[in-house]
């Protein structure tokens, strides 16, 4: 069958903007590689690096005339554009089966399928719509099983939606006439080494990682692990890869699950990218890169012994940094090319961390992990994330957040308003109490406050965020980085300085405009978006 996987046109998050850098979508190359195992004719259309706008995409998808189209979203921010793509497909290629996936659709599958009754007893709302099937949870094995059933009638794969044959495919929900069926959950893949290497040959590798500054020249995404061992109340990253069961009410019960490839398999992929595609910098998109100290050490040893000289970025857990610093593993990671880390410090107080179920950070783990890097590994560029606008937020607690970040001397502290992402307890509470309107996600960009606190309005929180960022993006901060003896750190400071300056100019224009939209920062619409 002809299968087309699409990353549709979208507006840019300001820090990944046109002319700078595009991030290779790991989900598409992973799904494509799995589908090719069974002989399907697979294409990937990543519209972002190709500058493929909506008009061009519409014409191309009609010419390709696929049997199955797939598209997904992990973050609520871009869901409207994913839905726009499926509407386009329904109009231009009505015979194709339309399949959605990712964390957003996994957590809100009832919302995006039609009216009917979940076979396990849960209510389903809405009329039959533009999505036929939603893959719930991890995708590769489920997508292969789904394609196998659809291929039973290649002349009209849509017949499988009505003849009951999809009911035995674990891990999906689908529209069958006026009924919505949610099948039994599928277990996650226990051994990630059994999955094929991603289909990098199906995407324009020469168009990714073209920035000379961001992450280093010639960068690409990669991952060695999936999931997380924690379940922070504001985070939906772990939900797609969780162990999933369903209760009597039809609602999902999730248990955190973390898995990793072997160090040898990870190095094999890195060397392939290094030698075949000329990649020299690797952006690990794992939610928690450093959970297993055995992997951390073995992988670092392999990279050190290899003939590569890579640099790499990773999201690190603070408590695991403290552990690996004591054993010497962290030093090996830096010797193996770790040059850029992002640590979710989140809040200054243990009480706030406990409210997020982030108790493994209590006792100052976030701050101490930053200080370890600053003392022992000055060549590493340090990012830290901080959450602002929690329910109990006041101007005083915001000042404490800023002072805490300043005391750590982080290279780039990222202050984000708390955002109730679907699939999280924060989202459920916000919808139940009317703090947000269900289904409206246009402001869910982690830049625009969408929640009031008990003491501050969204506009007041937005103003505080603007002031916080101005405090750090100043001449002394810039000079500290641009005169660093380490090239990677110099390049990253230059990058953030350029982008921050561009954003500051845009914000100044908005603030001088009495008719400006109420956004802290707006997403950027590329010139080719409609073309």
C-alpha positions in Angstrom: 0.0 0.0 0.0 1.0 3.6 -0.5 1.6 5.3 2.9 2.4 9.0 3.3 3.4 10.3 6.7 3.2 14.1 7.0 4.6 16.9 9.2 2.3 19.7 8.0 3.1 23.4 7.6 3.1 25.1 11.0 4.0 28.4 12.6 7.4 28.6 14.2 8.1 28.6 17.9 10.4 31.7 18.0 13.5 29.8 19.1 13.3 27.4 16.1 12.6 29.9 13.3 13.1 30.1 9.6 16.7 30.5 8.5 18.0 29.0 11.8 17.4 25.3 12.3 14.8 22.6 11.8 14.5 19.6 14.1 14.2 16.2 12.4 10.9 14.6 13.6 11.9 11.2 15.1 8.4 9.8 15.1 8.0 10.0 11.3 11.3 8.2 10.5 10.6 5.6 13.2 7.1 4.8 11.9 8.3 4.8 8.3 11.1 2.3 9.0 8.6 0.0 10.7 6.1 0.2 7.9 8.7 -0.6 5.3 9.4 -3.9 7.0 6.2 -5.2 5.5 6.9 -3.9 2.0 4.7 -0.8 2.0 5.6 2.1 -0.3 6.3 4.8 2.3 6.8 8.5 1.8 7.5 11.2 4.3 6.6 14.9 3.7 8.2 17.1 6.3 6.8 20.4 5.1 9.0 22.6 7.4 12.5 22.2 5.8 10.9 21.8 2.4 9.0 25.1 2.7 6.0 23.2 1.5 2.9 25.4 2.2 -0.7 24.4 2.4 -1.5 25.0 -1.3 1.5 23.0 -2.4 0.8 20.2 0.1 -2.8 19.9 -1.1 -1.7 19.5 -4.7 1.1 17.0 -3.8 -1.0 14.8 -1.6 -3.6 14.5 -4.3 -1.0 13.5 -6.9 0.5 10.9 -4.5 -3.0 9.4 -3.9 -2.0 7.4 -0.9 -4.1 4.6 0.6 -3.1 5.7 4.2 -2.1 9.1 5.5 -0.6 9.5 9.0 0.0 12.7 11.0 0.4 13.3 14.7 1.1 15.8 17.5 2.6 15.5 20.9 1.8 19.1 22.0 -1.5 20.8 21.9 0.0 23.9 20.3 -0.1 22.6 16.7 -3.2 20.4 16.8 -5.2 22.9 14.8 -2.8 22.5 11.9 -2.9 18.7 12.2 -6.7 18.8 12.0 -6.5 21.2 9.1 -4.4 18.6 7.3 -6.9 15.8 7.9 -9.7 18.0 6.6 -7.6 18.6 3.5 -7.2 14.9 3.1 -10.9 14.2 3.5 -11.7 16.7 0.8 -8.9 15.9 -1.7 -8.2 12.1 -1.1 -11.4 10.8 0.4 -10.5 7.1 -0.2 -7.4 7.3 2.0 -7.6 6.1 5.6 -6.6 9.0 7.9 -4.5 7.9 11.0 -3.5 10.2 13.9 -1.0 9.5 16.7 1.1 11.1 19.3 0.6 12.2 22.9 -2.2 14.7 22.2 -4.4 12.3 20.3 -3.5 9.4 22.6 -4.9 11.4 25.6 -7.9 13.0 23.8 -8.9 10.2 21.4 -12.6 10.5 22.5 -12.6 14.1 21.5 -11.4 13.6 17.9 -13.6 10.6 16.9 -17.3 10.6 16.3 -20.4 10.0 18.3 -21.0 6.5 19.6 -20.1 4.3 22.6 -16.7 3.1 23.5 -16.9 -0.7 23.6 -15.4 -0.7 27.1 -18.2 1.5 28.4 -16.7 5.0 28.1 -18.8 7.9 26.6 -17.7 9.3 23.3 -18.8 12.8 22.1 -18.8 14.5 18.7 -20.0 13.7 15.2 -18.0 11.5 12.7 -15.1 13.7 11.6 -11.9 13.9 9.7 -9.9 11.3 11.6 -10.6 7.6 11.0 -8.1 5.9 13.4 -6.1 7.0 16.3 -3.0 5.1 17.4 -3.0 5.1 21.2 0.5 5.0 22.8 3.7 3.8 21.1 3.3 3.6 17.4 5.5 1.2 15.5 4.0 -2.2 16.2 0.5 -0.9 16.3 0.9 0.9 13.0 2.3 -2.2 11.3 -0.7 -4.3 12.6 -3.1 -1.6 11.4 -1.6 -1.5 7.9 -1.7 -5.2 7.7 -5.5 -5.2 8.2 -6.1 -2.3 5.9 -4.0 -4.1 3.2 -6.5 -7.0 3.2 -8.5 -5.0 0.7 -6.0 -2.8 -1.1 -8.5 -1.5 -3.6 -10.6 0.0 -0.8 -8.8 0.0 2.5 -11.7 2.0 4.1 -13.8 -1.2 4.1 -11.9 -2.4 7.2 -13.4 0.5 9.2 -16.8 -1.0 8.9 -16.4 -4.8 8.6 -15.1 -5.3 12.1 -11.6 -6.4 11.1 -9.9 -3.6 13.0 -11.4 -4.6 16.3 -8.6 -7.1 16.9 -5.8 -4.5 16.4 -4.6 -3.7 19.8 -3.8 -0.1 20.7 -6.2 1.9 18.5 -9.5 3.7 18.5 -11.4 4.1 15.3 -14.6 5.3 13.7 -16.8 2.5 12.5 -19.9 4.1 11.0 -21.7 5.8 13.9 -19.8 3.8 16.5 -16.4 4.5 18.0 -14.4 1.5 19.0 -11.5 1.5 21.3 -9.6 -1.7 21.3 -7.5 -3.4 24.0 -4.2 -1.6 24.9 -1.0 -2.7 23.4 2.0 -3.3 25.5 5.1 -1.2 24.8 8.0 -2.7 23.0 10.1 -4.3 25.7 13.4 -4.3 23.7 14.0 -1.2 21.6 16.9 -2.9 19.9 14.4 -5.0 17.9 13.1 -1.9 16.1 14.7 -1.0 12.8 17.0 2.0 12.4 14.9 5.1 11.5 14.3 5.8 7.8 16.6 8.8 7.6 16.8 8.2 3.8 13.2 9.3 3.4 13.7 12.9 4.7 15.9 15.7 3.4 18.8 15.3 5.8 20.8 18.1 4.1 18.1 20.6 5.2 18.3 19.7 8.9 20.8 21.2 11.3 22.0 23.9 8.9 22.6 26.6 11.5 26.2 27.3 12.2 25.4 28.2 15.8 22.5 26.3 17.2 23.6 22.9 18.7 26.7 23.1 16.4 26.8 22.7 12.7 25.4 19.5 11.2 23.1 18.6 14.0 20.3 16.0 14.0 17.9 14.6 16.5 18.3 11.1 17.9 17.1 9.1 20.9 18.2 6.1 22.9 15.3 5.8 25.4 11.6 6.3 25.7 9.3 7.2 28.5 10.1 8.2 32.1 10.1 6.8 35.6 8.2 9.8 37.0 4.8 11.2 36.4 5.1 14.9 37.0 1.6 16.5 37.1 2.5 19.1 34.4 4.2 16.8 31.9 2.5 14.7 29.2 5.8 13.4 27.6 5.7 10.2 29.6 2.0 9.3 28.9 2.5 8.0 25.3 5.1 5.5 26.4 3.4 4.4 29.7 2.0 1.0 30.5 -1.7 1.4 29.9 -4.7 -0.4 31.2 -8.4 0.5 31.3 -10.7 0.7 34.3 -14.4 -0.2 34.5 -15.2 3.4 33.5 -13.2 3.0 30.3 -10.6 5.5 31.5 -6.9 4.8 31.0 -4.8 3.9 34.0 -1.1 4.8 33.3 2.0 3.5 34.9 5.4 5.2 34.1 7.7 3.1 32.0 11.3 3.8 30.8 13.2 1.7 28.3 16.5 2.2 26.5 18.3 0.8 23.5 21.6 -0.8 24.2 24.7 1.3 24.1 25.9 -0.6 21.1 22.7 0.0 19.1 22.8 3.6 20.0 26.4 4.0 18.9 25.6 2.1 15.6 22.9 4.7 14.8 25.2 7.6 15.7 28.1 6.3 13.6 25.6 5.8 10.6 24.5 9.4 10.9 28.1 10.6 11.5 29.6 8.8 8.4 26.6 8.5 6.0 25.0 11.9 6.6 27.9 14.0 8.0 26.2 14.7 11.3 28.6 16.0 13.9 26.2 17.2 16.6 23.4 15.1 18.2 20.3 16.4 19.9 19.0 13.6 22.1 15.2 14.2 22.4 14.8 11.6 25.2 12.6 13.0 28.0 15.1 11.7 30.6 18.5 10.8 29.0 20.5 9.7 32.1 18.2 7.4 34.2 20.3 4.3 33.9 24.0 4.8 35.1 25.0 1.5 33.4 23.9 2.9 30.0 25.5 6.3 30.7 28.9 4.8 31.4 28.9 2.1 28.7 27.7 4.5 26.0 30.3 7.1 27.0 33.1 4.5 26.9 32.0 3.4 23.4 31.9 7.0 22.1 35.4 7.7 23.6 36.8 4.6 21.9 35.2 5.4 18.6 36.9 7.5 15.9 34.1 10.1 16.1 34.4 13.4 17.8 30.8 14.4 18.4 29.1 17.0 20.5 25.7 16.3 22.0 22.7 17.8 23.8 20.6 15.9 26.4 17.7 16.6 28.8 19.2 15.4 32.2 17.5 14.6 35.5 19.1 16.5 38.3 19.1 13.6 40.8 20.8 11.4 38.3 23.5 14.1 37.7 24.3 14.1 41.4 24.6 10.3 41.3 26.8 10.1 38.2 29.0 13.0 39.5 29.9 10.9 42.6 30.8 7.8 40.6 32.8 9.5 37.8 30.3 8.6 35.1 29.4 12.3 34.5 33.0 13.0 33.7 33.0 10.3 31.1 29.8 11.7 29.5 31.6 15.1 29.1 34.7 13.4 27.7 32.3 11.6 25.2 31.1 15.0 23.9 28.3 16.2 26.2 28.4 19.9 25.6 24.8 21.1 26.2 22.4 20.1 28.9 18.9 21.2 29.9 17.7 20.5 33.5 14.2 21.0 34.6 14.9 23.0 37.8 11.2 24.2 37.7 10.7 25.8 41.1 12.8 27.2 44.0 10.8 25.6 46.8 10.5 21.9 47.8 6.8 22.5 48.5 6.2 23.5 44.9 8.2 20.5 43.6 6.1 18.2 45.8 2.9 19.6 44.4 4.2 18.6 40.9 5.0 15.1 42.2 8.7 16.0 41.5 9.9 14.8 44.9 13.1 13.4 43.5 14.2 17.0 43.1 13.6 18.0 46.7 16.5 19.1 48.8 18.0 21.3 46.1 18.9 18.7 43.5 18.2 21.0 40.6 20.5 23.8 41.9 23.3 21.5 43.0 23.3 19.7 39.6 23.8 23.1 37.9 26.6 24.0 40.4 28.4 20.7 39.7 28.6 21.5 36.0 29.8 25.1 36.6 32.5 24.0 39.0 33.8 20.9 37.2 32.7 21.1 33.5 32.8 24.8 32.4 32.8 23.7 28.7 29.2 22.6 29.0 26.4 25.0 28.1 23.7 25.0 30.8 20.0 25.5 30.2 17.5 25.3 33.0 13.7 25.5 32.8 11.6 27.2 35.4 7.8 27.2 35.7 5.9 30.4 36.4 2.3 31.1 37.1 1.4 28.2 39.4 -1.9 28.5 41.2 -0.3 30.1 44.3 1.9 32.5 42.4 2.4 36.0 43.7 4.8 38.8 42.6 7.0 37.8 45.6 7.2 34.1 44.6 8.1 35.2 41.1 10.9 37.4 42.5 12.2 34.3 44.4 12.2 32.3 41.1 14.3 35.0 39.4 16.7 35.4 42.3 17.1 31.6 42.5 17.9 31.4 38.8 20.3 34.3 39.1 22.1 32.6 42.0 22.8 29.5 39.9 24.4 31.4 37.0 22.7 29.3 34.4 23.7 30.2 30.8 20.1 30.3 29.7 17.3 30.2 32.2 14.0 29.5 30.4 11.0 30.8 32.2 7.7 29.1 31.0 4.2 29.8 32.1 2.6 26.6 33.4 0.5 25.1 30.6 -2.3 22.5 31.3 -1.3 20.0 28.6 -4.0 17.4 27.8 -3.3 14.1 29.6 -2.0 15.8 32.8 -3.8 16.3 36.1 -3.3 20.0 35.7 -5.4 19.9 32.5 -8.2 17.9 34.0 -8.4 20.3 36.9 -8.3 23.4 34.7 -11.1 22.1 32.5 -13.2 20.9 35.4 -13.0 24.2 37.2 -13.4 26.3 34.1 -9.9 27.9 34.2 -9.5 27.0 30.5 -12.0 26.3 27.7 -11.8 22.7 26.6 -10.5 22.2 23.1 -9.0 25.7 22.6 -5.3 25.3 22.3 -4.1 28.2 20.2 -2.2 29.8 23.2 -0.7 26.6 24.5 2.8 27.6 23.3 4.7 27.6 26.7 5.2 31.3 26.1 1.7 32.7 26.6 0.1 32.4 30.0 -3.2 30.6 29.8 -4.0 30.4 33.5 -4.5 33.0 36.1 -3.1 32.4 39.6 -5.0 33.1 42.7 -3.2 36.4 43.0 -2.2 37.4 39.5 -4.0 37.6 36.1 -2.6 36.1 33.0 -1.6 39.6 31.8 0.3 40.3 35.0 2.1 36.9 34.7 3.0 37.8 31.1 4.4 41.1 32.1 6.5 39.4 34.8 7.8 36.9 32.3 8.9 39.8 30.0 10.7 41.5 32.9 12.3 38.2 34.0 13.8 37.5 30.5 15.0 41.1 30.2 16.9 40.8 33.4 19.0 37.9 32.0 19.4 38.9 28.4 21.7 41.9 29.1 25.2 43.0 28.0 27.1 41.5 30.9 25.3 38.1 30.3 26.2 38.3 26.6 29.8 39.2 27.2 30.3 36.4 29.6 29.4 33.9 26.9 30.8 35.5 23.8 34.3 35.7 25.5 34.1 32.1 26.8 37.2 30.0 25.9 34.9 27.2 24.7 33.6 27.5 21.1 30.3 25.6 21.7 29.4 28.0 24.5 30.3 31.0 22.5 28.2 29.8 19.6 25.2 29.2 21.8 25.4 32.6 23.4 25.6 34.2 20.0 22.5 32.2 18.9 20.4 33.1 21.9 21.5 36.7 21.7 20.4 36.9 18.0 17.0 35.3 18.6 16.3 37.1 21.9 17.0 40.4 20.2 14.6 39.6 17.4 12.0 38.6 19.8 12.5 41.7 21.9 12.0 43.9 18.9 8.8 42.1 18.1 7.6 42.5 21.7 8.4 46.2 21.7 6.3 46.6 18.5 3.4 44.8 20.2 3.6 46.9 23.3 3.4 50.1 21.2 0.4 48.8 19.4 -2.8 49.3 21.3 -4.5 46.7 19.2 -1.9 44.0 19.8 -3.0 40.4 20.5 -2.7 39.3 24.2 0.2 37.0 23.7 3.5 37.1 25.6 5.3 36.1 22.5 3.6 35.2 19.2 4.4 32.2 17.0 6.0 33.2 13.7 4.1 32.5 10.4 6.6 31.7 7.6 6.3 33.5 4.3 5.6 30.3 2.4 3.0 29.0 4.9 0.0 29.3 2.5 1.8 28.8 -0.7 
